[in-house]
Structures are given as structure tokens and as C-alpha cells.
Amino acid sequence: MNGALKAAWALTAFVVVAGIVLWIVYDRPVFAVFIVLGVLTGIGALVTGRTASEEGPTP
């Protein structure tokens, strides 16, 4: 896993956690959008299988 991929996963986790915290603090369900978008981003990354290959690109 390369640095950019790690940063993307960290940003996804941050968005989900921020959504949860803001929903709890402000008691506004609109922050569920953060959670949904973060989860959808993570699922999209898993489904597309975008991982860094150690051998490099295939010819």
C-alpha cells in the first residue's frame, strides 16, 4: 500500500468519525451524510480493487 492510498483511507476514516462526532455533539441527523459518503467511498475503493502492486504495472 503506497502513501497516497494510506492517505485516502485516513481521509475516509476521518470523514466517518467527524460525521459521528458532529451528529452526537449537535444532535442533527444531517451529519449522517458524512457517514454515508465515507462508507460509500470505502466500499468503492474495495470494489474497484485499487491497490498498489509491488511488481509494478502489468505489460
ZIJORA-V501188 format. One record per residue. N is the residue number from 1. RES is the residue in one letter. NEAR is the number of other C-alpha atoms within 8 Angstrom. D_FIRST is the distance of its C-alpha to the first C-alpha in whole Angstrom. Layout:
BEGIN
N:RES:NEAR:D_FIRST
N:RES:NEAR:D_FIRST
END
This chain:
BEGIN
1:M:7:0
2:N:6:4
3:G:6:7
4:A:6:8
5:L:10:6
6:K:9:7
7:A:8:10
8:A:8:11
9:W:9:11
10:A:8:13
11:L:8:15
12:T:12:15
13:A:9:16
14:F:8:19
15:V:11:20
16:V:14:21
17:V:9:22
18:A:9:24
19:G:13:26
20:I:11:27
21:V:8:28
22:L:11:30
23:W:13:32
24:I:8:33
25:V:6:34
26:Y:6:36
27:D:7:37
28:R:8:36
29:P:6:34
30:V:6:33
31:F:11:30
32:A:10:29
33:V:8:28
34:F:11:25
35:I:13:24
36:V:9:24
37:L:9:22
38:G:12:19
39:V:10:20
40:L:8:20
41:T:9:17
42:G:10:15
43:I:8:17
44:G:8:16
45:A:9:13
46:L:8:13
47:V:6:16
48:T:6:15
49:G:6:12
50:R:6:10
51:T:6:6
52:A:8:5
53:S:7:8
54:E:4:9
55:E:4:12
56:G:6:12
57:P:5:14
58:T:3:17
59:P:2:20
END
